[in-house]
Amino acid sequence: MTKTITLGTKITLLLLAMMTMMSNVAVVTILPRLSEVYADVPHIAFLSRMMITLPSLAIAILAPFMGNMVYRHGKRKSAIFGLLFFSLAGTAGLYLDSIYAILASRFLLGIAIAVLMIVSTSLIGDYFQGEERHKFMGLQSAFVSIGGIFFIVGGGVLSDMDWRYPFAIYGMGFVILFFAMKYIVEYTYQSNVTDEEEVNHRLYPIYIMAFLLMAVFYILPTQFPYLMINAFHATGEKTGLIIATAFVFNAIGALSFARLKRHFDFPTIYMIGMSIIALGFMGISQVREINWFFIVTPIIGLGGGILMTNMTAWLLHYAHSTKRVKATSYLTSSFFLGQFFSPILTYPIVQYFGIVDFFKVMGIGLLVVLLLALVWKLFNRKETEA
């Protein structure tokens, strides 16, 4: 049964969600600028991309350890620590001069994001069940998208003033800190599962698919700005606005999850979402006039919103309440490992095909893989029925 929680607690959970998945992208529009500011630094084109993927590496490596910390010290204390560290590490780019020092601060930011994501997801598992959980998770994912809009648009506008200014956005963590201190309530559970049940084998495919999802979806913030700024000569503000449009539809996709779940199972929703993203990539490759990006990039956002909500709901459906923090920490690790490897896996493809044809290749490749997966699923169904 759904526990009774206050409106303040619900709002705090939603604000925490805003600070997690897409907070890396506040600095996405400064990436091409870094190649000019630090032109004398070897491999700056690659290092600049690490600005948004180093936090992902920290999360991917340390999320399981952060999960243990959250379990030992409690979700409320962990949220307070995470928000404080988020603000301090996130704003460090305002005054650090060395590109390597800034990259180090981005790694530390990842630690804070890991804690916040584990806390916010596991608390939703504590508070809600069944249909109510699906609805609130859709709302949570919508707020993740709103956070993406806030970070991208704000970062885009500020980056046109000065490349350092987008780092100031992370100071929002200080504001949310007061909400966390007042409204977060946590529940404790007595463990009644055996060691064999501790790591549920049904969660492994979820972790793998979460990695693949984020490796594909994170093409939007890591590669799309280079297409906009280098090929279409767009400003940072316009680039941010176009990506933000995608996040508006990301929220719409998240809110539609509960309705989709009434008709389809988790694997089918995954295939639907990936197909939508593939069509979005194909659309981007066909654009020849910059304003058309306001129409085609939202397709990617719609698919991403459906998929991110689907993955977390899928995990919470199977994870035992006493192991929820641990399971969530591994899902968090999978998400951000996908973020980290996204530019690494796609960079050679971009170099070979060029930034425009890259999106066409990715769209076609995804559709082919999904078609093969559909054939395999149908074949297995027939085998089972036989």
N, C-alpha and C positions, 0 to 999 in steps of 0.2 A: 504494500500500500504506500502511496506517495506521502512522504513526511510533510508536515506543515512547516513552512519556512516563511520568513518575513519578506516583504517587497525589497527591503534594503539588502538582504542577503542575495536575492535573485539578481538585483542590479549589480552587486559586487561581483558575482560570478560572471556576468556578461562583460563587465569592464575588464576583468582579468583575462577573459578570452580575447579582448581587443589587443592586449599587450603581447600575445603569444605568436601565433603562426606566421603572421605577415609583418611583424615589426622589423624584420631585417631590411625590408624594402624601403625604409625611409630615406636611405642614401643611394637608391638605385639610379637616380638621375644625375648624380655627381660622378658616376663611374667613368664616362668618357672624359670629363674634366680632369680627373686625376692623371690621365695620360699626359696632359699638358703641364699640370702643376708639378708633377714628379717625373718630368721627361728624362732626367738624368739617371733615374733608377732603372737598373736592368730588369727586363721582363715586366714592366709596369702594366702592360695590357692584361697580363695574366693576374698580377697581384691585385689590380683594381677589381677584378671579378671576385676575388677572395674576400672583399669587404662584406659581401652579403652571404658568403658561403662559409666563412670561418666560424661565425656563430653556430651554423648548422653542424659543423664538424665537432665543436665543443659539446653540443647537445647529443649528437649521435654517440660520442664516446662516453660521456659522463651521465647521461640520463638514467641508466640503471643504478649508478651510485647515488645520484640525487634522489632516486626513488627510495632507496634505503634510508637516506637522511629524512625524507618526508615521513616515512613510516615511523622512524624513531622519535622525531621531535614534534610530530603533529602537523596537520595541514595549515592551521592558522598561523603558527609561528613561522612555518616555511614560506607561506605567502608573504608575510611581512619582510622576511629576509630577502626573498626573491625580488620584491618591488623596490626595496632600497638599493640592492645591488644592480638591478636593471637601470635605475636612474643614474647612478654614479658611473657605471661602465659605459652606458649608452651616450652620455653627454661628454665623454672624455675627448672626442674628436674636435670639440670646440677649442681646445687649448694645446693638444699634443701636436708637435711639428713633424716628428719622424713618421714616415709611412708604416714602418715596422712597429712602432709603438701604438699607432692607431689600430693596426691589425691585431695586436695583442689585446687591446681593449675590446675589440669585437669578439675575440675568443671568450673573454670574461663575460661579455654580454650574453653569450650563449648559455652559460651556466645558469644565469638568472631566468632566462626564457624556459629552460628545461624544468626548473622548479615550478614556475607559474603554470606551465602547461599540465604537468602532472597533477598539481593541486586542483586546477579548475576542472579537469576531466574527471578525476576520481570523485570529487565532491558531487558532481552531477549524477554519477553512478550511485552515490550514497543517498541522495535526496529523492530521486525519481526512479520509476519502474515502468516498463511496458510502453503504452501509447504516450503517456505523459513524458516519459524520457525522450522518446523520438521527437516530440514537439519541442521540448525545451532544447534539445541538442540542435535541432534545426535553427532555433532562435540564437543559440550560442554561436553556431557557424556563421549565421548572418552577421553577428557582431564581430566575428573574426574578419569578415569581409569589410565591415564598416571601418574596422581598425586599419585594414589595408588601404581603403580610400583615404583615411585621415593621414596615414604615414606617407603614401605616395603623392597625393596632391600637395600636402604641406611641404614635403621634401622637394617636390618639383618647383613650387613657388619660391621657397627659400634658397634653393640652389641657384636660381637665376640672380639672386642678390649677392650671395657669396657661397662658395662650396662648403664652408664650415657650418653654415646655419642649420642645415637639416638635422645635425646632431642634437640641437636644442629640443627637438620634439620628444626625445626620450625622458625629458624632465616631467612628462605627464605621470610617470610612475610615482612621483612624490604625492600627487593629488590622490591617486587611487589608493595609496598606502593608508590614508585615513579611513577610507571605506572598509578596507580589509580588517583594520584593527577593531572596528566597531561591529561589523556585521557577519564576519565568517563564523559559522558554527560547524563543529564536526562531530561525527558519531564514531564510536568504537565498536568493533565486532570481536566476538570470541571465535577463534579459529576452530573449525571442525572438519578440516579436510586433511587427507593423508599426504605424505610426501609425494606419492605418485601423481596426485591430483594437482600438485603445486604448479607445475608447468603444463598447461593443457595443450595437447597436440593440435587441437583445432585452432589455436591461435597462431601457429607458425605460418600458414598461408596468408593470414591477415597481415602479418608483419611484412612478408615479401611483397604483397600487393600494395601496401602503404608506401614502401620504398619506390616501387615502380610508378605509382601515382605521382609522388612528389618530384621524382626525376623528370617526368614528362611535364607536369604543370609548371614547374619552376623555370621552364624555358621562357615563359612570358616575362618575368622580371629580369632574367639574366641575359637573354639574347635580344628581346624585342627593343630595348632602348637603343642598341647599336643599329638596328634596322632604321629606327625613327630618326636618330640624330645624325648618323653617318650617311645613310642612303637618301633620307627625305629632308634632312637639314632642319628638323623640328627643334623647338626650344625645349628646355627641361620642363617648363610649365605645361606645354601641350602634351609632351610625352607622358607626364604624370596624369593628366586629365584622361587621356585615352586608356591608360592602364586602369585608372580608377573606374572608368565605365565598365570594364570587365569585372571589377570587384562588386559593382552594384548588382550585376547579374549573378555573381557568385553568391550573394545574399539571397537572391530569388531562388537559385538552385537549392540552397540549403533549406529554405523554408518549404520547398516543394517535396523534401525528402519524406516527411511523414505520410503524405498522400501516396507517393510512389510505393512506400513500404507496404501499404495495404494491398497492393496488387502484385508486387514482385519480391523475390527473395534477394538476399544481399549480393550473391554473385551476379545475378542478372542486372541489378542496379549498377554494379561496377562496370559491366560491359556497356550499358547504356551511356554512362557518364564518359567513359573513355572514347566512345564513338563520337560523342558531341565535341570533345576536345580535338579529335582528329579532323573533323569537319572545320573547326575553327582555324587550325593550322593551314588547311587547304585554302580557306578564304583569305588569310593573310597573304599567302603567296601570290594571289591574283590582284591585289590592290595596286593601283598605279597613281591614285590621288589620295593625299594624306587623310582627308576627312572621312573616307570610307572605312578607316580603321575604327571609327566610332561604332560601326555596324558589325564588323567581323570579330573584333577582339572580345565583345561580350559573349560570343558563343563559347569561347574557352572558359570564361568565368562561370557560365551556367553549368557546364560539365564539372568544373572543379568544385563548385559548391555542393552539388549532389554527391560527389565522390568523397569529399572530406567528411561530411556528416555520416555517410554510409559506413566509412571505415571505423569511426569511433563507436557508432551504434553497434556495429558488428562485433567489435571487441567486447564492449560492455555486456552484450547479450550472452557471451560465453564465459567471461571472466568471473570467478567466484568472488563474492564480496570481500572476503578476507585477503584475497590476492589482487585486489583491484589496483592498488598503488603500483605493485610490481608489474602487472600486465600493462598498465598505462605507461609506465616508464619505458618499457620495451617498444610500445607503439610510438611513443614520442621519439625514441632513438631511430626507429625505422623511417618516420616522416623526415627527420632532419638529415639522416644519412642520404636519403634521396635528394634533398636540397643541395647538400654538399657535392654530391657526385654529378648533379645535373650539368653544370658547365664543364666539368672534366670529361664527361662522356660525350657531350655534344660539341665541344670545341673542335675536335678533328673533323667532324662532319661539316661544321661551318667553314673551316679552312678549305675543305675540298670543294664544296658546292657553292660557297658564297652565301651571304646572309639571307638573300631573297629566296633562292632555290632550297635552302635548308628547310624552310617551313613546309614547302611542298613535299620534300623527301620524308619529313617526319610525319606528315599527314597520311601519305600513302602507306608508309611503313606500318603505322598504327592500325590503319584499316585492314591491312593484310593480316596482321597478327590477330586482330579481333575476329576476323572471318574464320581463320583457322581454329581459334578457340571455340567459336560457335559450332563449327562442324564437329569438333571433338566432344563438346557437351551433348549435342544431339545424338552422336554415335553412342556415347556412354549411356544415355537415357534409353536408347533402343536395346542395348545390351542388357541393361537392368530389367527392362520389361520382359525381355525374352527369357 
